[in-house]
Structures are given as structure tokens and as C-alpha cells.
Amino acid sequence: MAIGTRSGALKLYGTPGVEFMGLHEENNSVIQIHFLPEQGQLITLLDDNSLHLWSLKQHEGLTILEEEEKEFKLKGQPGAPPSVTSVTAALPHSSGEVLYLGTESGTIFVLELPTCQVVEDKTVSPEEVLQRVPEEYKNRRSLGLVEALKEHPRNPNQILIGYNRGLIVLYDLQGCQATHCFMGSQHLENLYCQKDGRQIISCHSDGSYCQWPVSSDNRQPEPLENKVPYGPFPCKAITKIQWLITKHGTPFVVFQGGMPRASYGDRHSITVIHGSKQVAFDFTSRLIDFIVICDGGPESEYDDPRALIVLAEEELVGIDLKTDGWPMIQAPYLASLHCSAITCSHHVSSIPLKLWERIISAGNKQNTQYSKMRWPISGGKNVAPDPPQRDLLLTGHEDGTVRFWDASGVCLRSLYKVSTSGVFHTDADHNDNMNQVGEEEWPPLRKIGCFDPYSDDPRLGIQKIHLCKYSGFLAVGGTAGQVLVMELNDEAADLMVDGMIVDLLQDQPGFRWKGHERLNRKDESVIFPPGFQPFVVVQCEPPAVITSLVLHSEWKLVAFGTSHGFGIFDYQQKQQILLRCTLNPTDQLALEGPLSRVKSIKKSLRQSFRRIRRSRVSGRKPPTSSSASKVDDANARFDQDALHEMELAPVQRKIEARSADDSFTGFVRTLYFADTYLKDGSHYGPSLWAGTNGGCIYAYSLRIPSVERRMEETVFAEPAKEIQLMHRAPVVGIFILDGRGIPLPEPLEVAHDLSKSPEMHGSHHLLVVSEEQFKIFTLPKVSTKVKLKLTALDGSRVRKVSISNFSSRTEEYSESDLVVLTNLGDIHIVSLPLLRPQQRFSCIRKEDVSGIASCVFTRYGQGFYLISPSEFERFSLSAKWVVEPQCVAEVPEGNRNSRPRQIKGMNRTALKSRASERSGWMSREVVDGERKTGKMMEHALLNDEGRGTQRKRLQDIG
């Protein structure tokens, strides 16, 4: 299956794991793709009217897709209008020797392959065709552009030519004349020739299709049938049709469009008719194209359709035509990641086998509606080795669902979905069948596909996810301040979900929440299917977005933060442990919420002008707010260090300290549980660390009862330290390094013998990553040891941070380094604990703000980010952990031993939301045009929404 893109990318898909990708240098839209039969080659047509030849070639035991060096453009006579050579239809002949090109002027040019030389004496002009057309028809209308070209299935010396104004001719290539004329009265949309060649099916702009007989007796036949399937009222155009013959005699008729214009003109449908059975599959996004996979081979008399493959604007759908009811086939790639808008993501590496199997089992129980048929596109062979570990990518969505994806290999494979909407009363009417009609209704619409762009309630959106792979506990935080803790259960259960409301403002006077209301939890029990089942809900007040979330399954605690403060909840005893308000009196914007429309533009402008004024004043100490003055005494030595930092080095730029009056200073950016030295150097214990948008760090000491008395005694939290960064830059990450300078292991990791015990005899260190610099403090004294400035050096700011493990291929050596993504889209690798810059890569375009915001790093030096709303790109910073397609396909002998072009840059593999991967920058865009120039499955290689629009075509490799 071939897919072309609006930005010049070409991708081929076969059996799962088989993918090839190429990129046109021009980055123009690909508007048509055609396979050259039995050649292992393709022809692509771009919107600049250029033709390109691609070949599948063998290189070092693998198959690659490579563009031939030469491109071709039709050239007209001097002074001729562009329409003379503007290609609208293309037909590679089955001989593989010539290519027929239909144009806007109605002329058909013939090109020799592979030289792409025009054969002048074979050109078919409109005047030549009109010689065989009756005078009354000839005078009534012009031919128009060439809409379709088809080869006669039984006679390769004949081709079908369909003109836009309705005329269809059967043209003899040897005699250079039209032998049959089929005179349609409506504008032509597309053509199909039955496999036996006895009938031609044409579809038209008025929603009708015609059956035309082909015989030697009648050269100008009348149609056998002219039918408007959904008439008699005006209907939309049928843009594509196929009439497929079966052994049992009853044909399959498949067509796109044709719905009644007034009542169902907004529906996106493909109709399948087989005898008395008729279904109009109703998609939730606009249709691009479809193909039918058949069991009948080239020499068979019958088609015997097996599956229907449909590309809609937002998803790829397979339909089983062999099984009663025509169920969906689950696609192994190109999955619709954004069936509901993605709001966050979370990656978990090295999933234990038991948890993996339980998640897959729960997912299989959800997918009973799918057909058992294997994916029908099965070309090529995947020769990549099995993934060395099991990785999960979790995506949170606007409709309150969390989806689990197998991110171990090339294809993102859907495993399981958990929904949180059942826990709450929402604003929406939960009627899943609102788009379906009864069996007696007409048209017989059936909703299909999983893309659902409408959220029941925007407050359900998932903003933070944390999964513990050892205990099977999952915590999610939502848009309306809800935190749900779930446990994996292999059986369905009827549960009463406990809840607690926590007031982060703690009744502070003068504050009034202006945003959305909280979600109301259901008081009755709820039946949950097998899988992750919520057992407790913590509702923050005010119901602001959950901005940070961390779960510690060994201590049975979950910590959460919003723009107003943070708290700790004991989900074993189901009680509140700690609440801390971080709200600054000037943080009025923090009270408005993300769904409020009352944000003050005046205040934003005022703050911008204040920053400009401050930037013009040099050598002046930033003003100190009342909240900062509370910790000045305790942090005097840090202030002194910061003052020294403000002395500019020759290669550094001046960084103005941020005012405490800036909005959202209380916004909690990061939370971190650690077992470390907090009070003194001889006793270590559990602690919670919180960092805010105002550069403030809070540390709390926790007293956790022993396992034996965990249910009887209460967890206790007390404040231990409070640190204010001088420049008040937002704190992006907090980590604790043990005595060897190694980050502390995850909860339960040591208990499962998957990590060494941390070094608790030497002194621990606190690593604080702000937007502007990295700093290591000694513990428990909290004195500066090492620092690395980032903003002062290149003007960038930290957006994402993580600690990744890098090891040699033989695993003889490994180290943990800090991985940082900046607002410029660059990735920095910084050594630990010395904070020495190691590498710097350009990863994401700095203009792609949403892509930078969506980036998530893995534990072993890989990363994912949304390159469009519907797809992830995967990149790798580690030479050991690289995931990319390795596949082979049968190609002719002449296509062997190719030398591929070198692609510069770091290793990247695009994980299409769709879910496939390949080197390059991948995104997905689907567009439509005013005038049809063919159709193609559409995905984009670069996010370039400013391009012109075209309709696309999907091709089947056969």
C-alpha cells in the first residue's frame, strides 16, 4: 500500500513491520502514485506537475526505497497555456514500457519508461477522439479534461478514456482510434472496468452510476442501468466505484459518496452492496480514498473481495467482507492515536512480563468487536530482531481516556484503553448510538471507526499520568483537579469509588475561583471492566488543572500539584496527609482556570512592559516580595552566590531576575519522592520535594509506618527546607543523587532485584533544574557544589528534563546523564554529577511549540514528541537503543546492490500516529481540493499547513 503526502513524502506499507520511506527533494504535494506492474517501481506526480520514478532496491541484505536521479515535466509548445500539459490522470501500462498521461486540455501523452521520453506519434488528441463521436453529441459539449484512464483487463491493446464532461471512449492503441463511445449526460467522476471486460461502470457528479455494455456489435451503446442509489432527491457525487465479481454470481458494489444532499450531505460514507444486503459505512471524518483487497489473482475470472481498506482524514479502517456483519479489522499500523485529542503522554520502559500479559489480556476483552481476519496487506518480510524489552507509551486524551500502546518496535500497537468518565456525572448525554439509525431506516448508515473528535466534557481531559510497573497501580490527573488512583484487576468488578475533596487554598481570604466547576463523583457503585479500575478520587479545590503528579507505590502515597499548591494523599488509608498552598497574592490568573475566557490582556501587556523597563536598568538588585522575604534568612548564603552569578562572564549574557509579582509563581511544576538525608547527615528517610514556577523548592520530611503497622498508624509530613532561587526561574526538575552520584532507583525497583541498592553511606546531592540553569547542592546542608548556566550561554530555556541511562553495546560500561530539551528544540546531554555538557543535537523545530511541549524521554536515551496532533516521532540519543524498520521485498534483479543516499543528522525514527517509524521528520496532514486531480492516502512529512490543497489517491501494490 502506497501513501503520498502533502509535503513530498512517499511511504510503502506491507505486512506489519515492513515499511519503506522516501522524500522528494522539492517538498511539493504528492497528488498521484502509480505502481509499475512487476517492476518494483512507482511513479509519483507532484503538484508542480513533475513526475518522479522510485525503485525498491537491495542494499546490504535489506530493501530500500530510492528515487531515480531524473525527474520529468511535460513541456508544451511555446506560448501554449499550462493546461495543455497539466497532468490530471496517469496510467502505467501492464507491459511496464509506457506511461499514459491525461491532461486538462483533454490530450493524452505517451511516455517511454524508464527514459520518460514523449512518443510524439502516439499522442491522443481530443480532435482525434471527436472524429468517432456523433455530430449531435459533439456539438453539444466539449470533452473537458481527462478524468480517468484505465487499461482493458482482457485486452492490453485497449484503454478506457473518461472525460470530465461525461464522454467515455474505448481506444485501440494499435489502430490509433476510438472503437467504442459511451455518451454520458452527467459530469464524470471515475471509471471502473469489470474483470471480464464486458461492462464498464461510470460514476457521476449527480450521485448516479451507469452500467455500460461492451460488445463488438454496438459501438455506441446505451447504458444497461442508470441508477441513483440514494435518490430520487438530489444527491452528492459518487467519487469512486468498484463492481467486483464473485464465484457465487452476486457482485459486490462499493462506492464512495452519493448521499442525499439535503438530509445527509454532511455524512462521510462508503456504501457496500451485496445482493439484498446494503450498508453505508458512516465515518466521523472526511474520506480520502478506499481500496478493495481481493482473493482472485490476475488470471482469475473472479475478484472475490476479501477486505475493504478505507483512509479517512483521521484514521485508517479495515472492513472484513468475508465475515457476516462485515466487522472492522484491527490495523497493525497507522493507528488513530488522536481518536480523542492527545493531552499528555507517559513512557514506561522494561515492563515486567506478568504486567504486560495482564494488560494485553484486558485489552483483548475490549476488542471483541473486531474481526479475526489477519491484516490483508501482507507484502514483504520483516527481518528486524525481536525488541530487547517491552515498552509502553501511555497517552492521555481529552475524553478522559488513557490508551496503552506497545512502543517496543517499529509500529505503535494499541493494547488497551481505560476510561475515567464512568466515575463522574458529566455535561454530556452518554448516547453512543446517536449517529446510528435503525435497520428499517434509509439510508442504512452504520457508524464505523474509532475517531471521535467530540469530548463528552472537557473537564475529563487527562493531564498527568504515572504508572508503577511493579505494583500495577496507575494514577492520573485531570483538567478539573481530579486525581484518580487505579489498580489492575483481571476481572470485572462492581465498585463504589471513594472520594475526598481537598482545599489547597486552605480558606485563605480574598481568593475566588473564576474557572470551571469540579466534576461530581457518582455516589452509586459503578461496574468496571477488567483492567485498571479506580478505587479512590481526590478532588482538588479550586478545581484547577493537575500540573504535576507522582506515585510512590512502596509508600502507598500519591502527590499532586496545581497552580495553587500541592498535597500528599495516602491511597491505602484513603486520607489526606499534607496540603500546602503556594499561591502568591498577585497570582490572580491562577484563579481563572484553563477554560476561562477572562484572562486580562491588559495585565499581560503591563507585565511585558515592566520586564522591558527592568532589562534597561543594569546593576540593580531585583525587588524582593513578601513571600521571598520569609526565606531570606535561611537562604542568605544562596543569595550571595546568586549575586556573584550576576557578574557577567565575557561569553555570558545578562539574565534579569524575575519579579515575584509575575503570574503563576505558585504553579507547581515538579514533584519528587526520595529516600535521602534531609534533616542531618546520619539519618535518612522518606521525603517529598516540590518545585514551583516562581523558583521556590519545598522539602517535606515524611514518617512512614512499618509495613506491619501501615494500616494502623498515620503517615506524617513536616516541613524541612524551603529554598528560593535568586532568579526565580521555574523549577523544571528535581532529582537526588546517591553517594556515587547515581540517581536514586524507582520505587520497588531494588525490591525486585532490578537495580543496585543506592549508596547511603556517602553524602547525597540535590540536583535542581530550572529553566535557566542546573545546580547541585549538598545534602543535608544544602550548599552549592556545582552549577551550569544554560540561558546565560545561548539564551535558551529548559522545557523538558529527564535522566537517561547510556550504555555500551556490550553493556560493559554505562552511565546516567541528564537529558534536556530547550525551547529552541535542541537536546543537551549533560554528565552527572559534574554537570559537564557532553552533546547537543537539533531535534525539534523551535517554531513547533506544541511538539516541544509534548516531548517525553525514555529511560534509555530515546524520546517521543507529537509532530502533528495525530502522530509521534521517535528519536534516539543512544547508539545502542535504535528502533527502525528492517525489511525485505522481492525486487527485480536490476534493482540490486544500490547505494542509498546518506541522511545527515541524529538518528530519528518517526512513529506515525498512525504509528509507523522510519528515518526522517514525519507528520500527518490530509487536505482536499476544489478540483479533483486524483486521490491518495495522505500523510505529511513536515508540518506545513500553508500549502495548497489536493485530493489524494491510494494505490494497492497487488
Order of alpha helices (4+ residues) and beta strands (2+ residues): beta-beta-beta-beta-beta-beta-beta-beta-beta-beta-beta-alpha-alpha-beta-beta-beta-beta-beta-beta-beta-beta-beta-beta-alpha-beta-beta-beta-beta-beta-beta-beta-alpha-beta-beta-beta-beta-beta-beta-beta-beta-beta-beta-beta-beta-beta-beta-beta-beta-beta-beta-alpha-alpha-alpha-beta-beta-beta-beta-beta-beta-beta-beta-alpha-beta-beta-beta-beta-alpha-beta-beta-beta-beta-beta
